[in-house]
Amino acid sequence: MLARVGRQRLELTEVHRFPNVPVRLPDGLHWDVLRLYRDVLDGLAAAARSNAGLSSVGIDSWAVDYGLLDGDGRLLGNPYHYRDARTDGVADAVHRKVGERDLYAVTGLQFLPFNTIYQLVAEGDALSRAAHLALLPDLMTYWLTGSLATEATNASTTGLFDVRAGDWAGDLIAAAGMPTSLFTPLRRPGDVVGALRPEVLDDTGLPASAVVTAVGSHDTASAVVGVPAADGRFAYISCGTWSLVGVELEAPVLTEASRTANFTNEGGTDNTIRYLRNVMGLWLLSESIATWRRAGTDGVDDLPSLLAAAAEVPPGGPVFDTDDPIFLPPGDMPARVEDACRRAGARVPATRPELVRSILDSLAAAYARTVREAAALSGREVDAVHLVGGGAKNELLCQLTADACGLPVVAGPVEATALGNVLVQARSLGVVDGDRWALRELIRATQPTRRYEPGHRLSA
Ligand code: LRH
């Protein structure tokens, strides 16, 4: 995404889009990380072609995943995908060494079986060959600049970060049996990382004056900056593959009630806390469509028609628990949804539109439950829900969410993550100034949103 930013100006242009296709190898499910880096370079080259004066680059991605580097900075093996099964059962072994209560008291992190701490333990001997851990956006930053460090918002998703100190949790790292030397110094959103390597300038045509600037490199941290709220009385749903549902706080909530409700305290930009839960998200829908595509079913790539048909399905249909971990791995999603409906004692969806509607109804119910819990556990009053990310394009989901929450839903921007990313860069460069509310005001003034009131019918 190429951005042009000024005090009254915020424009995004998509210059390069590429698929991120995981690869199944004999040893498990991996990201194709060199392909991703190649596409990052191609994207930067496209940006350079459309703007000769490009001044800064900021990188964000999904959380928790990493590459391991040796002492010379060489990548040891291809990074694993967090949906790989190698972490099955690992958490129990870790919790026998460090109890869940103790983990939560330090990290404030929700339990997800793929948190970095469990993935690192699953590495076994491979870990002893590694000198450094590089979370994926930090790996890209390292390849672009030669500078290796860990951006703090993403570090907060590892399960090895002390949320109150805002630093690596040394005692916990030692208790989990890992060398502290694996973890590189932290950088914060807004820090200038440095210039691009000469090979990168060659490959992309970017000017030597361009720098890489640290942003909220956890995509959700950037997305929350990109929420166009005017005051703190909002909940957000950052809605893409995952739906991250919660509120923004000034301090973590580390109570036992919060732990048992599995709420997370992830680090935000400007020393905020993203108090949220992971809801399974549009993965349920995208993996259903992928399953139908693999089976050669006609018409499954026409999402607008599928959603229009789902909107015609009468309300009150089957609802299931979207948080069931059976939905995590890739594979036959419709079969798992049908099974979950059966186990919930609900009718099994009989058609594709019914199955899509069941997914959206179930997600909306999960969003409403999570917004209510986030407000209750944090004491934060919420009078609007901001739904940002790709899901903001899904009118049916937005309306069902407003209905289920009993609150207005403000949908958009779709590109909240990119907007949050570039605004933190622009502030670091002195192009804009002010706190996160000033950044959000610029988003409100420049980006369209759509408001959904509870109880309204969608017009065709
Ligand atoms: C969303 C996200 C989420 C993490 C998951 C791995 O893209 O970063 O916040 O929990 O991916």
Residues whose N, C-alpha, C, O or C-beta is under 5 A from the ligand:
A	BS01	LRH	S61 W62 A63 V64 D219 T220 W242
